[in-house]
Amino acid sequence: MPNIKPISEMKNYTSIVNELAYGNRIYFTKNGHGLCALVDMKELDELDTLKAKFQLLTKLNEAKISIKDEGTFTDAIFSNLGEDSK
């Protein structure tokens, strides 16, 4: 169950930090709307790693599609020489 607190609870910072644990994020609201979250550092590092991996895989997929659609620099050189690169 999400741990949701009003931002005014930040006055009791020490007690809030004691509630924080891996997988137990604390969400803060202001006027009933989500404002920010407090996340364990290990969990944040893992989220950053996952984001970087996703971005890398996205770029690799874009490159794969580009090679399939447009060919490679080597393909262009061989075609200019009149040779088949395959």
Buried (B, 14 or more C-beta within 10 A) or exposed (E): EEBEBEEEBEEEEEEBEEEBEEEBBBBBBEEEEEEEEBBBEEBEEEEEEEEEEEEEEEEEEEEEEEEEEEEEEEBEEBEEEEEEEE
